[in-house]
Amino acid sequence: MTPNEKTKVLIEALPYIERYHGKIVVIKLGGNAMPEIKNAAEDIAFLRRIGIKVVVVHGGGPEIDKELKKLGIIPKFIKGLRHTDEKVMAAVDKVFRRINKRIVKSLNSRYVESVDASGCIRVKQKSPELGLVGEITKIEKNTIMNHLDSDCTPIISPIGIGSKGKYNINADTAASRIAVALNAEKFTILTNVDGIKINGSLLTHIDFRTAKKEIRNGNINKGMIPKVEACIYAVKNKCPKAHLINGLTHHSLLLEIFTDKGIGTEVVYKNGR
């Protein structure tokens, strides 16, 4: 890259740096994107250093499946959500603690003070059919804001606290509820695909009504359903930006936030907005 090209990159990024300075960005780090945690940590460290307040919510599906396999438990999903009994919940809790600790360590090694802020989600049982799966009733906003105000990055595992103790929560759902509760300027889901594809074509934008239609038609399916629904929830509840991007792409967060073209799929309230 020539000096002139480098200058253009900086100039292109400047309005976005100004827009997001001091604002809250909620990042959902998907389990399938976890192999690139170092890459994501570098991007998050950059965001923090230019004054963006970051909240990270992580998943961990692949690691949970491995843990369940060790225990001889066959994973069961209902409409994209993991059926959770007491044995599964114990495994989920164990894996999430391990992942959360790994993310905190990775950020701290880059001089970004971070902390396990799990336990800030209150839930009730979603349905007897799903077992110990929680439906979110409240986000402890003040707990998260206290961390942010102390210049600390909260790392949140998708585990809710309810009448019977701990409940499993879909991480995409948890992240979108947290983004709305915090009045976040941006909500971004990092996964292992480039975004939403319909008939093999990547969509750079999709409005939430079209997204709902494509879910009904089966073009958006399986694990992508809760991700898209999470983005729909965010934009319907006045989160200005909601994106699905490929966390395996090098510096995908920076490319999505600080370039005019961006990457992935943005879910918008309606066409042209």
PyMOL commands that set and color helices and strands:
alter all, ss='L'
color gray80, all
select helices_A, chain A and resi 3-20+31-49+61-70+86-108+141-149+171-181+208-217+224-236+252-258
alter helices_A, ss='H'
color red, helices_A
select strands_A, chain A and resi 24-29+53-58+77-78+81-82+114-116+121-125+134-139+153-156+159-162+165-168+186-191+197-198+201-202+205-207+241-246+265-268
alter strands_A, ss='S'
color yellow, strands_A
deselect
rebuild
show_as cartoon
